[in-house]
Amino acid sequence: MPTDRPQPAFVLVRPQMGENIGAAARAMWNFGLDRMRVVAPRDGWPNQKAVAMASGAGRLLDEAQLVDTTSAAVSDCNFVFATTARARGLTKPVVSPERAMQIAAERIAAGEKVAVLFGPERAGLENDDIARANAIINVPVNPEFASLNLAQCVLLTAYEWQRAASEITPERVDMAKAHWAGQIEIEKLGDHYEAQLAEAGFFFPEHKAESMKVNLRNMWSRMPLTGADVQMLHGVLRQMVRWKRRDG
């Protein structure tokens, strides 16, 4: 059964190749979407090439709604987007994929049903399809090569849905069983380097020594070091000192 997660329906209008339907299913499921509707697929339904391409997302094909017309596919929806890369001469709001999925998230949260239309591979949606939509999603592609593969367009829109509907962490560091070094660890590392560098005569000339030490401390504090990094830097310095004394 489909998940109970609120989401838009993705409607593939007259798709031509089973492989693209399967790839679209994979793209949807990558981002937790499983409401697929298929309008008059050229090669019939079910489609074994679609199943093979869908791989682990085959469930979406099993549960996809098969309808004869675009009108039937969106009959239960309150708001419909149509994806197109070309100007169509129709007066409609035109939004980016990002803004479209923000609107979709807002409307779905308010209890509405939303659908997104994706056209066939050869020429995209026809004006008759687009006329049934409330707004157009225009993907900002290279105007000299505006054609997007069906599955690529589905993937892009699904990604924007995920961004709009979920809390996404924009940046993180995977610690790999490490921990960030504490201030005391950084302080001891600074002490170690300062002492050995002083013994080696690094802080010269004397009137610049204090500013050099401050700069060195400042460098350590700017570096995002883990406990393992600190231990390695201690070990590097100890080995260099041992090697120098042995060589001397």
C-alpha positions as CSV (number, residue, x, y, z in Angstrom):
1,M,0.0,0.0,0.0
2,P,1.1,3.6,-0.6
3,T,2.6,5.4,2.4
4,D,0.4,7.7,4.4
5,R,2.9,10.6,3.9
6,P,1.1,13.7,2.6
7,Q,2.5,14.4,-0.9
8,P,1.6,15.5,-4.4
9,A,0.7,13.1,-7.1
10,F,3.1,12.8,-10.0
11,V,1.3,12.3,-13.3
12,L,3.1,10.9,-16.3
13,V,1.1,12.0,-19.3
14,R,1.4,9.7,-22.3
15,P,4.9,8.4,-21.5
16,Q,6.5,6.6,-24.4
17,M,9.2,4.4,-23.1
18,G,8.9,1.9,-20.3
19,E,12.4,2.5,-19.2
20,N,11.6,6.2,-18.5
21,I,8.5,5.2,-16.5
22,G,10.7,2.9,-14.4
23,A,13.4,5.5,-13.9
24,A,10.7,8.1,-12.9
25,A,9.5,5.6,-10.3
26,R,13.0,5.3,-8.9
27,A,13.4,9.0,-8.8
28,M,10.2,9.5,-6.9
29,W,11.0,6.8,-4.4
30,N,14.5,8.3,-3.8
31,F,12.6,11.2,-2.2
32,G,9.8,9.3,-0.5
33,L,7.1,9.9,-3.1
34,D,4.9,7.0,-4.1
35,R,1.8,8.5,-5.8
36,M,2.3,7.9,-9.5
37,R,-0.5,8.3,-12.0
38,V,0.0,7.2,-15.6
39,V,-2.0,8.6,-18.5
40,A,-2.3,6.4,-21.7
41,P,1.2,5.0,-21.8
42,R,2.2,4.4,-25.5
43,D,3.4,0.8,-25.0
44,G,0.5,-0.4,-22.8
45,W,0.4,-1.4,-19.1
46,P,1.9,-3.1,-17.2
47,N,5.2,-2.6,-18.9
48,Q,8.0,-5.1,-18.2
49,K,10.7,-2.6,-19.2
50,A,9.4,-0.2,-16.6
51,V,9.5,-2.9,-14.0
52,A,13.1,-3.8,-14.8
53,M,14.2,-0.2,-14.7
54,A,12.3,0.6,-11.5
55,S,14.4,-1.9,-9.5
56,G,13.6,-1.4,-5.8
57,A,10.8,1.0,-6.6
58,G,8.7,-1.5,-8.5
59,R,5.9,-1.1,-5.8
60,L,5.2,2.3,-7.3
61,L,4.3,0.8,-10.6
62,D,2.1,-1.9,-9.0
63,E,0.2,0.8,-7.2
64,A,0.2,3.4,-10.0
65,Q,-3.2,4.7,-11.2
66,L,-3.7,4.1,-14.9
67,V,-6.1,6.5,-16.6
68,D,-7.0,7.4,-20.1
69,T,-6.9,11.2,-20.0
70,T,-5.2,14.0,-18.3
71,S,-8.5,15.3,-17.1
72,A,-9.3,12.0,-15.4
73,A,-5.8,12.0,-13.8
74,V,-6.3,15.3,-12.0
75,S,-10.1,15.2,-11.4
76,D,-9.7,14.9,-7.6
77,C,-7.1,17.6,-7.3
78,N,-7.4,21.2,-6.1
79,F,-4.2,22.5,-7.7
80,V,-2.3,21.3,-10.7
81,F,1.2,22.2,-11.9
82,A,2.4,21.5,-15.5
83,T,6.1,21.1,-16.2
84,T,7.4,22.6,-19.4
85,A,10.7,24.1,-20.6
86,R,9.1,26.1,-23.4
87,A,6.8,29.1,-23.5
88,R,3.3,28.0,-24.6
89,G,1.5,31.3,-25.2
90,L,-0.9,30.7,-22.3
91,T,-1.4,33.2,-19.5
92,K,-0.5,31.4,-16.3
93,P,1.7,31.9,-13.3
94,V,5.1,30.5,-14.0
95,V,7.2,29.3,-11.1
96,S,10.6,27.6,-10.5
97,P,10.6,24.0,-9.3
98,E,11.7,25.2,-5.9
99,R,8.8,27.7,-5.6
100,A,6.3,25.2,-7.0
101,M,7.1,22.6,-4.3
102,Q,6.9,25.3,-1.6
103,I,3.4,26.1,-2.8
104,A,2.6,22.4,-3.0
105,A,3.7,21.8,0.6
106,E,1.6,24.8,1.8
107,R,-1.5,23.6,-0.1
108,I,-1.1,20.0,1.0
109,A,-0.6,21.0,4.6
110,A,-3.9,22.9,4.3
111,G,-5.7,19.7,3.2
112,E,-5.7,20.2,-0.6
113,K,-4.7,17.6,-3.2
114,V,-1.9,18.7,-5.6
115,A,-0.7,17.1,-8.8
116,V,2.3,17.7,-11.1
117,L,2.0,16.9,-14.8
118,F,5.0,15.6,-16.7
119,G,4.8,15.3,-20.5
120,P,5.9,12.6,-22.9
121,E,9.5,12.4,-23.9
122,R,9.3,13.5,-27.5
123,A,7.6,16.9,-27.2
124,G,6.4,17.4,-23.7
125,L,2.9,18.4,-22.6
126,E,0.4,19.7,-25.2
127,N,-1.4,22.9,-24.7
128,D,-4.6,21.0,-24.0
129,D,-2.8,19.4,-21.0
130,I,-1.3,22.6,-19.8
131,A,-4.7,24.4,-20.0
132,R,-5.9,22.2,-17.2
133,A,-3.1,23.3,-14.9
134,N,-3.2,26.2,-12.4
135,A,0.5,27.0,-12.8
136,I,3.5,26.1,-14.9
137,I,6.8,24.9,-13.5
138,N,9.5,26.2,-15.7
139,V,12.9,24.5,-15.2
140,P,15.8,27.0,-15.7
141,V,17.7,24.9,-18.3
142,N,20.1,25.9,-21.0
143,P,17.9,27.6,-23.7
144,E,20.0,26.1,-26.4
145,F,19.3,22.6,-25.1
146,A,16.1,22.8,-23.1
147,S,15.0,19.2,-23.4
148,L,14.9,17.3,-20.1
149,N,14.6,13.5,-19.9
150,L,11.3,12.6,-18.2
151,A,13.0,10.9,-15.3
152,Q,15.4,13.8,-14.8
153,C,12.5,16.2,-14.6
154,V,10.8,13.9,-12.1
155,L,14.0,13.6,-10.0
156,L,14.5,17.4,-10.0
157,T,10.9,18.1,-8.9
158,A,11.0,15.3,-6.3
159,Y,14.2,16.7,-4.8
160,E,12.6,20.1,-4.5
161,W,9.6,18.5,-2.8
162,Q,11.9,16.9,-0.3
163,R,13.5,20.3,0.4
164,A,10.2,22.0,0.9
165,A,8.5,19.3,3.0
166,S,11.4,18.2,5.2
167,E,13.9,19.6,7.5
168,I,17.2,19.4,5.5
169,T,20.5,19.9,7.2
170,P,22.5,22.0,4.8
171,E,25.9,21.0,6.1
172,R,27.2,18.5,8.5
173,V,30.4,16.7,9.4
174,D,30.4,12.9,9.8
175,M,32.6,12.3,12.9
176,A,33.5,8.7,12.1
177,K,33.7,7.8,15.9
178,A,35.8,10.9,16.6
179,H,35.1,13.9,18.8
180,W,35.9,17.5,18.5
181,A,38.9,18.5,20.5
182,G,38.1,20.5,23.6
183,Q,39.8,23.7,24.6
184,I,42.1,22.0,27.1
185,E,43.4,19.7,24.3
186,I,44.0,22.6,22.0
187,E,45.7,24.5,24.8
188,K,48.1,21.6,25.6
189,L,48.8,21.2,21.9
190,G,49.7,24.9,21.7
191,D,51.9,24.6,24.8
192,H,53.7,21.6,23.3
193,Y,54.5,23.3,19.9
194,E,55.4,26.6,21.6
195,A,57.9,24.9,23.9
196,Q,59.6,22.9,21.2
197,L,59.7,25.8,18.7
198,A,61.2,28.0,21.4
199,E,63.9,25.4,22.0
200,A,64.5,25.2,18.3
201,G,65.0,29.0,18.1
202,F,61.9,29.6,16.0
203,F,60.7,32.7,17.8
204,F,63.2,35.1,16.3
205,P,63.8,38.0,16.3
206,E,63.0,38.5,19.9
207,H,60.8,41.6,19.5
208,K,58.4,39.6,17.3
209,A,58.3,36.5,19.5
210,E,55.1,37.4,21.4
211,S,53.1,38.2,18.2
212,M,54.4,35.0,16.6
213,K,53.1,33.0,19.6
214,V,49.8,34.7,19.5
215,N,49.5,33.9,15.7
216,L,50.4,30.3,16.4
217,R,47.7,30.0,19.1
218,N,45.2,31.7,16.8
219,M,46.0,29.2,14.1
220,W,45.2,26.3,16.4
221,S,42.0,27.8,17.5
222,R,40.8,28.4,13.9
223,M,41.4,24.8,12.9
224,P,38.5,22.4,13.5
225,L,40.6,19.6,15.1
226,T,39.3,16.3,16.4
227,G,40.9,14.6,19.4
228,A,42.6,12.2,17.0
229,D,44.0,15.1,15.1
230,V,45.5,16.6,18.2
231,Q,47.1,13.3,19.2
232,M,48.6,12.9,15.7
233,L,50.0,16.5,15.8
234,H,51.6,15.8,19.2
235,G,53.1,12.6,17.7
236,V,54.4,14.3,14.7
237,L,56.2,16.9,16.8
238,R,57.6,14.2,19.2
239,Q,59.0,12.2,16.3
240,M,60.6,15.2,14.7
241,V,62.3,16.1,18.0
242,R,63.5,12.5,18.5
243,W,64.8,12.4,14.9
244,K,66.7,15.6,15.3
245,R,68.2,14.6,18.6
246,R,69.3,11.2,17.2
247,D,70.7,12.9,14.1
248,G,72.6,15.4,16.3
